[in-house]
Amino acid sequence: MAIRSAVMIALLGALFAVPATKARAADEATGLWQTQAGDARVRVSKCGGALCATVASLRDKFDPNTGKPAIDDKNPDPAKATRSMIGVHLFIDMRPAGPNRWSGQIYNADDGKTYASNISLASPDALRVEGCVGAFCGGENWTRVGK
């Protein structure tokens, strides 16, 4: 009887540990990240069951061509093409796809397009961000800013 109780407790513990692990992984991916080029800092946060990311700050606050604050001028939507780059949402429906890995879409402000994307925690302080167009994929590592 004691063995049966121990097995039941172990099984229940394992069942409840899986959601906690997923929640912990999402918590570890949240925070402030600097892009590989160092041109932007991006805040990753939980949005329901997904991860969201918004531009928190830019290295170059002003467009060198216009002398005005940077805007989302490559966006094909005229209503969005004049918005500030600060606050632009980069991750779209980024959902868990495995341990420390999420899949969804990413908005690329450099060309105003949205791509299939995967992100993963390469380490506690490195977030691998990848985007794909068909079979062609590219990516970069973002570095955690602070803790």
VEXDREN-2710 file (C-alpha; in Angstrom, 1 decimal):
% VEXDREN-2710
k/r/px/py/pz
1/MET/0.0/0.0/0.0
2/ALA/2.8/2.4/0.8
3/ILE/4.5/1.7/-2.5
4/ARG/1.2/2.4/-4.4
5/SER/0.8/5.7/-2.5
6/ALA/4.4/6.7/-3.3
7/VAL/3.9/5.9/-7.0
8/MET/0.7/7.9/-7.1
9/ILE/2.5/10.9/-5.4
10/ALA/5.3/10.6/-7.9
11/LEU/2.9/10.5/-10.9
12/LEU/1.0/13.5/-9.6
13/GLY/4.2/15.4/-9.0
14/ALA/5.3/14.7/-12.6
15/LEU/2.0/15.9/-14.0
16/PHE/2.2/19.2/-12.1
17/ALA/5.9/19.7/-12.8
18/VAL/5.4/19.9/-16.7
19/PRO/3.3/23.1/-16.6
20/ALA/5.7/24.6/-14.1
21/THR/8.6/23.9/-16.4
22/LYS/6.9/25.5/-19.3
23/ALA/6.0/28.5/-17.2
24/ARG/9.6/28.7/-15.9
25/ALA/11.0/28.6/-19.5
26/ALA/8.7/31.4/-20.6
27/ASP/9.7/33.4/-17.5
28/GLU/13.4/32.9/-18.4
29/ALA/12.8/34.2/-22.0
30/THR/11.0/37.3/-20.7
31/GLY/13.0/40.5/-20.1
32/LEU/15.0/43.0/-22.0
33/TRP/17.2/41.8/-24.9
34/GLN/19.7/43.6/-27.1
35/THR/19.7/42.7/-30.8
36/GLN/23.0/41.2/-32.2
37/ALA/23.8/44.4/-34.1
38/GLY/23.2/46.4/-30.9
39/ASP/20.8/48.7/-32.7
40/ALA/17.7/48.0/-30.6
41/ARG/16.6/46.7/-27.2
42/VAL/13.5/44.5/-27.2
43/ARG/11.2/43.7/-24.3
44/VAL/9.9/40.1/-24.3
45/SER/6.9/39.4/-22.1
46/LYS/4.2/36.8/-21.7
47/CYS/0.9/37.5/-23.6
48/GLY/-1.5/34.8/-22.4
49/GLY/0.0/31.5/-23.7
50/ALA/2.4/33.2/-26.1
51/LEU/5.4/35.5/-25.9
52/CYS/5.3/39.1/-27.2
53/ALA/8.1/41.4/-28.0
54/THR/8.1/45.1/-28.5
55/VAL/10.9/47.6/-29.4
56/ALA/11.8/49.3/-26.1
57/SER/14.6/51.6/-27.3
58/LEU/16.8/52.3/-30.3
59/ARG/20.6/53.1/-30.4
60/ASP/19.9/55.7/-33.0
61/LYS/16.8/57.6/-31.8
62/PHE/16.7/59.8/-34.9
63/ASP/16.7/58.8/-38.5
64/PRO/20.0/60.1/-40.0
65/ASN/18.3/60.9/-43.3
66/THR/15.5/63.0/-41.8
67/GLY/16.7/64.1/-38.4
68/LYS/13.3/63.0/-37.0
69/PRO/12.5/60.2/-34.6
70/ALA/12.7/56.7/-36.2
71/ILE/9.4/55.5/-37.7
72/ASP/8.1/52.3/-39.2
73/ASP/8.5/53.7/-42.7
74/LYS/8.9/50.3/-44.4
75/ASN/5.5/49.1/-43.2
76/PRO/3.2/48.5/-46.2
77/ASP/0.2/49.7/-44.1
78/PRO/0.1/53.5/-44.6
79/ALA/-1.5/53.9/-41.1
80/LYS/1.4/52.1/-39.5
81/ALA/4.2/53.6/-41.7
82/THR/4.3/56.8/-39.6
83/ARG/4.2/55.2/-36.2
84/SER/7.3/55.4/-33.9
85/MET/9.5/52.4/-33.9
86/ILE/9.4/52.4/-30.1
87/GLY/6.5/50.1/-29.1
88/VAL/6.4/48.2/-32.4
89/HIS/5.4/44.6/-31.9
90/LEU/7.9/42.1/-33.3
91/PHE/6.7/38.7/-32.2
92/ILE/3.3/37.5/-33.4
93/ASP/1.6/34.5/-31.7
94/MET/5.0/33.1/-30.5
95/ARG/3.8/29.8/-28.9
96/PRO/5.7/27.0/-27.1
97/ALA/7.2/24.5/-29.5
98/GLY/9.4/22.5/-27.1
99/PRO/11.7/23.0/-24.2
100/ASN/12.9/26.7/-24.2
101/ARG/11.6/27.1/-27.8
102/TRP/8.7/29.0/-29.4
103/SER/7.3/29.3/-32.9
104/GLY/5.2/32.0/-34.5
105/GLN/5.9/35.0/-36.7
106/ILE/8.3/37.9/-36.5
107/TYR/7.9/41.4/-38.0
108/ASN/11.0/42.7/-39.7
109/ALA/11.0/46.5/-39.6
110/ASP/13.9/46.6/-42.0
111/ASP/11.7/45.5/-44.9
112/GLY/8.1/45.8/-43.4
113/LYS/7.4/42.1/-43.8
114/THR/6.4/39.3/-41.5
115/TYR/8.2/35.9/-41.5
116/ALA/7.8/32.5/-39.9
117/SER/10.0/32.5/-36.9
118/ASN/11.4/30.4/-34.1
119/ILE/13.1/31.6/-31.0
120/SER/15.0/29.6/-28.4
121/LEU/17.0/30.2/-25.3
122/ALA/20.5/29.3/-26.2
123/SER/21.6/30.0/-22.7
124/PRO/20.1/32.1/-19.8
125/ASP/21.6/35.2/-21.4
126/ALA/21.3/34.4/-25.1
127/LEU/18.1/34.3/-27.1
128/ARG/18.4/32.8/-30.6
129/VAL/15.9/34.5/-33.0
130/GLU/15.4/33.0/-36.4
131/GLY/13.2/33.9/-39.4
132/CYS/12.4/31.9/-42.5
133/VAL/11.2/32.6/-46.0
134/GLY/10.3/29.3/-47.6
135/ALA/13.4/27.1/-47.1
136/PHE/15.8/30.0/-46.5
137/CYS/16.4/30.8/-42.8
138/GLY/18.6/33.2/-41.0
139/GLY/19.0/34.3/-37.4
140/GLU/20.9/36.1/-34.8
141/ASN/21.6/35.9/-31.1
142/TRP/20.1/38.5/-28.8
143/THR/21.9/39.3/-25.4
144/ARG/20.0/39.7/-22.2
145/VAL/20.3/43.2/-20.7
146/GLY/20.4/43.1/-16.9
147/LYS/18.5/40.5/-14.9
END
